[in-house]
């Protein structure tokens, strides 16, 4: 985590329903519960241009030097009137830092969110950098023993960015469960989804959780990956202005537990990132879910004990280093 994750600039961040400061709130909630402290928070590093070029084209990165392009991607129209140096400093730098946090899965986890609408050559939906694609490619290239990945995307929106990037990559299996009626409706990207679950307006806990369990188990039975990248978007919450689903806070906590249990039973490491979530209360729900995963022994040192368990990591916790060693950090 890094304080630069939080976007604050003359109130312009309030023009988009996304809570651009929720990561600071999540950290505060976890500190209040004595789950973390300043001593075990590892600072995320801003992604460099060299990092970004692992996935992005030079042409795309150059386009981000135009305020109009950034205004379109972030869906904050007034940004087009600002000098680009301010847009870089106040908007894109936080997004690069969040992206850098995701990339750090190659050696250490960091609290971050996911930009699953951005692909190598185009952004959209408040997503300027393709952090899921970057994280997986860094893992493939730099971590021995990781050559296959499964993406379980449970954000309310289709994850068309990583789908476009891994369209013809057989090393990556994509499961995506989303509201079929909302943004982005990317028919081309859907061709990359190996397990597609399209939901109707107002889907509630019972049906939703049954489908999460059925399809996450099915996806992991179909192909056994070396790593799971789990996008745990909270825009499925009842009342979300963009998600269109009706899942309770308890349902979100249970959803995350289902996915982590499926991973633990198979001994597969899991990286959890979060993306959508357009209500102020989502920060509390994210914190509650992390605390529940810890209480259930699904993250932290407890997750390393017992038959069939493995290093289970979230974007806030990890196991790294020599075999058998544990390093937990935020």
HUCORJO-V603393 format. One record per backbone hydrogen bond with DSSP energy under -0.5 kcal/mol. CO is the residue of the C=O (numbers start at 1). NH is the residue of the N-H. E is the energy in kcal/mol with one decimal. If there is no record, write none. Layout:
co=CO nh=NH e=E
co=CO nh=NH e=E
//
This chain:
co=1 nh=44 e=-0.8
co=2 nh=5 e=-2.6
co=3 nh=6 e=-1.5
co=6 nh=8 e=-0.6
co=9 nh=12 e=-2.5
co=11 nh=14 e=-1.5
co=12 nh=15 e=-2.0
co=13 nh=16 e=-1.1
co=18 nh=20 e=-1.3
co=19 nh=22 e=-1.7
co=20 nh=7 e=-1.8
co=21 nh=24 e=-0.6
co=21 nh=25 e=-1.1
co=22 nh=26 e=-2.5
co=23 nh=27 e=-2.2
co=24 nh=28 e=-2.0
co=25 nh=29 e=-2.6
co=26 nh=30 e=-2.3
co=27 nh=31 e=-2.1
co=28 nh=32 e=-2.4
co=29 nh=33 e=-1.4
co=30 nh=35 e=-2.6
co=30 nh=36 e=-1.0
co=31 nh=34 e=-1.9
co=37 nh=40 e=-1.6
co=38 nh=41 e=-1.0
co=40 nh=42 e=-0.7
co=40 nh=330 e=-4.2
co=41 nh=43 e=-0.6
co=48 nh=52 e=-2.4
co=49 nh=53 e=-2.1
co=51 nh=54 e=-1.6
co=52 nh=55 e=-1.5
co=52 nh=56 e=-3.1
co=57 nh=61 e=-2.0
co=58 nh=62 e=-2.3
co=59 nh=63 e=-1.6
co=60 nh=64 e=-1.1
co=62 nh=65 e=-1.7
co=63 nh=66 e=-1.8
co=65 nh=67 e=-0.5
co=66 nh=69 e=-0.5
co=66 nh=70 e=-1.7
co=67 nh=71 e=-2.7
co=68 nh=72 e=-1.9
co=69 nh=73 e=-2.3
co=70 nh=74 e=-2.8
co=71 nh=75 e=-0.9
co=71 nh=76 e=-1.4
co=73 nh=126 e=-3.2
co=76 nh=79 e=-2.0
co=77 nh=80 e=-2.0
co=78 nh=81 e=-1.7
co=79 nh=82 e=-1.7
co=83 nh=86 e=-1.0
co=83 nh=87 e=-1.6
co=84 nh=88 e=-3.0
co=85 nh=89 e=-1.8
co=86 nh=90 e=-3.0
co=87 nh=91 e=-1.9
co=87 nh=92 e=-2.3
co=88 nh=93 e=-2.4
co=91 nh=95 e=-1.5
co=92 nh=96 e=-2.8
co=93 nh=97 e=-2.4
co=94 nh=98 e=-2.4
co=95 nh=99 e=-2.2
co=96 nh=47 e=-1.8
co=96 nh=100 e=-2.7
co=97 nh=101 e=-2.1
co=98 nh=102 e=-1.6
co=99 nh=103 e=-2.4
co=100 nh=104 e=-1.5
co=102 nh=105 e=-1.8
co=103 nh=106 e=-2.0
co=104 nh=107 e=-1.9
co=104 nh=108 e=-4.1
co=112 nh=274 e=-0.8
co=114 nh=116 e=-0.6
co=115 nh=118 e=-1.3
co=116 nh=161 e=-2.5
co=116 nh=162 e=-0.8
co=120 nh=57 e=-1.5
co=122 nh=119 e=-2.6
co=124 nh=127 e=-1.1
co=126 nh=128 e=-0.6
co=127 nh=124 e=-1.9
co=129 nh=131 e=-1.6
co=130 nh=134 e=-2.4
co=131 nh=135 e=-2.7
co=132 nh=136 e=-2.3
co=133 nh=137 e=-2.5
co=134 nh=138 e=-2.5
co=135 nh=139 e=-2.3
co=136 nh=140 e=-2.6
co=137 nh=141 e=-2.1
co=138 nh=142 e=-2.4
co=139 nh=143 e=-2.0
co=142 nh=144 e=-0.6
co=143 nh=146 e=-1.5
co=145 nh=147 e=-0.7
co=148 nh=226 e=-2.2
co=148 nh=227 e=-1.0
co=149 nh=173 e=-2.6
co=150 nh=152 e=-0.6
co=150 nh=229 e=-2.7
co=151 nh=153 e=-0.7
co=151 nh=175 e=-3.1
co=152 nh=154 e=-0.7
co=152 nh=231 e=-2.2
co=153 nh=177 e=-2.3
co=156 nh=179 e=-2.7
co=158 nh=160 e=-1.6
co=159 nh=163 e=-1.4
co=160 nh=164 e=-2.0
co=161 nh=165 e=-1.9
co=162 nh=166 e=-2.0
co=164 nh=167 e=-1.0
co=166 nh=169 e=-1.3
co=168 nh=170 e=-0.8
co=169 nh=172 e=-1.6
co=171 nh=149 e=-2.5
co=171 nh=173 e=-0.5
co=173 nh=151 e=-2.9
co=173 nh=175 e=-0.5
co=174 nh=194 e=-1.9
co=174 nh=195 e=-1.9
co=175 nh=153 e=-2.9
co=176 nh=197 e=-2.6
co=178 nh=180 e=-0.6
co=178 nh=199 e=-3.3
co=179 nh=182 e=-1.2
co=182 nh=185 e=-0.6
co=185 nh=187 e=-1.2
co=186 nh=190 e=-1.6
co=187 nh=191 e=-0.5
co=188 nh=191 e=-1.4
co=189 nh=192 e=-2.1
co=190 nh=193 e=-1.4
co=195 nh=176 e=-2.1
co=197 nh=178 e=-1.9
co=197 nh=199 e=-0.5
co=199 nh=180 e=-2.2
co=200 nh=203 e=-1.4
co=203 nh=246 e=-2.5
co=204 nh=208 e=-2.5
co=205 nh=209 e=-3.3
co=206 nh=210 e=-1.7
co=207 nh=211 e=-1.9
co=208 nh=212 e=-2.4
co=209 nh=213 e=-2.3
co=210 nh=214 e=-2.5
co=211 nh=215 e=-2.6
co=212 nh=216 e=-2.4
co=213 nh=217 e=-2.0
co=214 nh=218 e=-1.9
co=215 nh=219 e=-2.6
co=216 nh=220 e=-2.0
co=217 nh=221 e=-1.7
co=218 nh=222 e=-1.9
co=219 nh=223 e=-1.8
co=223 nh=225 e=-0.8
co=226 nh=269 e=-0.6
co=227 nh=150 e=-2.1
co=228 nh=230 e=-0.6
co=228 nh=271 e=-3.3
co=229 nh=152 e=-2.4
co=229 nh=231 e=-0.6
co=230 nh=232 e=-0.9
co=230 nh=273 e=-2.8
co=231 nh=154 e=-2.4
co=231 nh=233 e=-0.8
co=234 nh=237 e=-1.5
co=236 nh=247 e=-2.1
co=237 nh=240 e=-2.2
co=240 nh=244 e=-1.0
co=244 nh=202 e=-3.2
co=245 nh=239 e=-0.6
co=246 nh=205 e=-0.5
co=247 nh=238 e=-2.7
co=248 nh=252 e=-1.8
co=249 nh=253 e=-2.0
co=250 nh=254 e=-2.3
co=251 nh=255 e=-2.4
co=252 nh=256 e=-2.1
co=253 nh=257 e=-1.8
co=254 nh=258 e=-2.4
co=255 nh=259 e=-2.0
co=256 nh=260 e=-2.3
co=257 nh=261 e=-2.5
co=258 nh=262 e=-2.1
co=259 nh=263 e=-1.9
co=260 nh=264 e=-2.6
co=261 nh=265 e=-2.5
co=262 nh=266 e=-0.8
co=263 nh=266 e=-0.5
co=263 nh=267 e=-0.7
co=263 nh=268 e=-2.3
co=264 nh=267 e=-1.0
co=269 nh=228 e=-2.1
co=270 nh=272 e=-0.6
co=270 nh=313 e=-0.8
co=271 nh=230 e=-3.3
co=271 nh=273 e=-0.6
co=272 nh=315 e=-1.4
co=273 nh=232 e=-3.4
co=274 nh=114 e=-2.9
co=276 nh=234 e=-3.0
co=277 nh=19 e=-0.8
co=279 nh=282 e=-1.7
co=280 nh=283 e=-1.0
co=281 nh=285 e=-1.6
co=282 nh=286 e=-2.7
co=283 nh=287 e=-2.1
co=284 nh=288 e=-2.6
co=285 nh=289 e=-2.5
co=286 nh=290 e=-2.2
co=287 nh=291 e=-2.4
co=288 nh=292 e=-2.3
co=289 nh=293 e=-2.6
co=290 nh=294 e=-1.9
co=291 nh=295 e=-2.6
co=292 nh=296 e=-2.4
co=293 nh=298 e=-3.0
co=293 nh=299 e=-0.9
co=294 nh=297 e=-1.5
co=300 nh=303 e=-1.3
co=301 nh=304 e=-1.6
co=302 nh=305 e=-1.5
co=306 nh=309 e=-1.5
co=310 nh=312 e=-1.0
co=311 nh=313 e=-0.6
co=312 nh=300 e=-0.6
co=314 nh=317 e=-0.7
co=317 nh=314 e=-1.1
co=322 nh=325 e=-2.4
co=327 nh=329 e=-0.5
co=330 nh=111 e=-0.6
//
